Amino acid sequence: MWVGSLIVFVNANFLGSEMTFFQAASLLGYCLFPINVASFAMVFVQGWFPAIFKLAVVGASFLWASMCKYYFNVGSIAFVGEMIPPRKRKLALYPIILFYLFLSWFVLVV
């Protein structure tokens, strides 16, 4: 968590944001909630449901954590998008997507 926050913080500052390290840590921690819920759910459904159900739950939690700006104005893209200049926004969001993708894959596999 701390390494991911540090990478997001350094990347955002290189791209012209004035985000602090604690804002990055708070952002990633706040938006990690859906992946935590999916992880908790996977503990109870191991062996009961097929793999496609698990993939759907983890996929939905990944989308909620990272890309839900367009529907509910929540998620990390909504917060980081406000702090980065529009031309550099995709470069700032790439490490966040990779961070949540890694955690989602970890929840799915373990």
C-alpha positions as CSV (number, residue, x, y, z in Angstrom):
1,M,0.0,0.0,0.0
2,W,2.7,2.4,0.9
3,V,4.8,1.6,-2.1
4,G,1.8,2.1,-4.4
5,S,1.1,5.4,-2.7
6,L,4.7,6.5,-3.2
7,I,4.7,5.6,-6.9
8,V,1.4,7.5,-7.5
9,F,2.7,10.5,-5.5
10,V,6.0,10.7,-7.4
11,N,4.3,10.2,-10.8
12,A,1.7,12.8,-10.1
13,N,4.3,15.3,-9.0
14,F,6.4,14.7,-12.0
15,L,3.3,15.4,-14.1
16,G,2.6,18.8,-12.5
17,S,0.3,18.0,-9.6
18,E,0.7,19.3,-6.2
19,M,-0.6,16.2,-4.5
20,T,1.0,15.3,-1.2
21,F,2.1,11.8,-0.2
22,F,-0.7,11.5,2.4
23,Q,-3.3,12.5,-0.2
24,A,-2.1,9.7,-2.4
25,A,-2.1,7.2,0.5
26,S,-5.6,8.4,1.5
27,L,-6.9,8.1,-2.1
28,L,-5.6,4.6,-2.7
29,G,-6.8,3.5,0.8
30,Y,-10.3,4.9,0.3
31,C,-10.7,3.5,-3.1
32,L,-9.4,0.1,-2.0
33,F,-12.7,-0.6,-0.1
34,P,-14.4,-2.5,-3.0
35,I,-11.4,-4.8,-3.5
36,N,-11.4,-5.5,0.3
37,V,-15.1,-6.4,0.1
38,A,-14.4,-8.7,-2.8
39,S,-11.6,-10.3,-0.9
40,F,-13.8,-10.9,2.1
41,A,-16.5,-12.4,-0.1
42,M,-14.0,-14.7,-1.8
43,V,-13.2,-16.2,1.6
44,F,-16.8,-17.4,2.0
45,V,-17.5,-18.5,-1.5
46,Q,-14.5,-20.7,-2.1
47,G,-15.6,-23.8,-3.8
48,W,-19.3,-22.9,-3.9
49,F,-19.4,-20.9,-7.0
50,P,-17.7,-21.3,-10.4
51,A,-14.7,-19.3,-11.4
52,I,-16.7,-17.0,-13.7
53,F,-18.7,-15.8,-10.7
54,K,-15.5,-15.0,-8.8
55,L,-14.1,-13.2,-11.9
56,A,-17.2,-11.1,-12.2
57,V,-17.1,-10.1,-8.5
58,V,-13.5,-9.2,-8.6
59,G,-13.9,-7.4,-11.9
60,A,-16.7,-5.4,-10.6
61,S,-14.7,-4.4,-7.6
62,F,-11.8,-3.4,-9.7
63,L,-14.0,-1.2,-11.9
64,W,-15.6,0.4,-8.9
65,A,-12.2,1.1,-7.2
66,S,-10.6,2.6,-10.3
67,M,-13.0,3.7,-13.0
68,C,-16.4,4.5,-11.5
69,K,-16.1,8.3,-12.2
70,Y,-18.5,8.1,-15.1
71,Y,-21.3,6.7,-13.1
72,F,-21.1,7.7,-9.5
73,N,-18.2,10.2,-9.4
74,V,-16.3,8.0,-7.0
75,G,-13.1,6.1,-7.5
76,S,-9.5,7.1,-8.0
77,I,-9.9,8.4,-11.5
78,A,-12.3,11.1,-10.2
79,F,-10.0,12.3,-7.5
80,V,-6.7,12.2,-9.5
81,G,-8.3,13.6,-12.6
82,E,-9.1,16.8,-10.7
83,M,-5.4,17.3,-9.7
84,I,-3.7,16.6,-13.0
85,P,-3.7,18.8,-16.1
86,P,-6.0,17.3,-18.8
87,R,-3.2,16.6,-21.3
88,K,-1.3,14.5,-18.8
89,R,-4.2,12.8,-17.0
90,K,-3.8,9.4,-18.7
91,L,-0.1,9.2,-17.7
92,A,-1.1,9.8,-14.1
93,L,-3.9,7.2,-14.0
94,Y,-1.8,4.4,-15.5
95,P,0.0,3.5,-12.2
96,I,-3.3,3.6,-10.3
97,I,-4.9,1.2,-12.7
98,L,-1.9,-1.1,-12.5
99,F,-2.0,-1.0,-8.7
100,Y,-5.7,-1.9,-8.5
101,L,-5.3,-4.5,-11.2
102,F,-2.5,-6.2,-9.2
103,L,-4.5,-6.3,-6.1
104,S,-7.6,-7.6,-7.9
105,W,-5.6,-10.3,-9.5
106,F,-4.1,-11.2,-6.1
107,V,-7.6,-11.5,-4.6
108,L,-8.7,-13.7,-7.5
109,V,-5.8,-16.0,-7.4
110,V,-5.4,-16.4,-3.7
